[in-house]
Amino acid sequence: MKALNFSRNIDLRSRTERAADPPPFLGHPADLNLPLLPWRHRAFNEASAAARTNADHMTAMLDHAPNQIVTVLGAILDAPPGPVLIHCHAGKDRTGLIAALCSELAGQTRDQTAADDAASGPALRDFYRDQQARRTPEQWAHLAPFAATRADDIHLTLTHIDQHWGQLDAYLNAHGLPGGDLSALRDRLTRT
């Protein structure tokens, strides 16, 4: 990964997660820790606990972590020239949400965004096999429904924005990402 010369590495995990599994770029100037999940946020915790699908969990992030989402998108915009890496623990829910929002901003079709997200599923099989081995049967029974990566989860998540905000731009504007930054972010995301 170092050969790709990332201009910024955005780690969406909490500091607790990073302490348990330190990032390979810890201490590197490009490393930026921007936890996406709000810490001790009662409404988010309740929505997350009630989630039955990945879409439920991602819409909980949209509803209860908009400032964190805007901060991450701003960090992508403000990164020095070059590729930007975003990641979390598995690279599916938090990373998948940010990647889907970036794809939407870049003008990719929702079907393509959903297909891209679903295509990450096979790459996570070993990760979830390891997670299952580390957990009790009761713990795994709670996590197992979230292990699959389904295209419908991204569709439902992006539709949630449409239903509540009309479009992604309105959601991001309402939570502090001005129109000029949106245009600049679109330009960065579509530049080759």
Beta strands, then each sheet from edge to edge (+ up, - down):
strand 1: 8-11
strand 2: 31-33
strand 3: 84-87
sheet 1: 2+ 1+ 3+
end
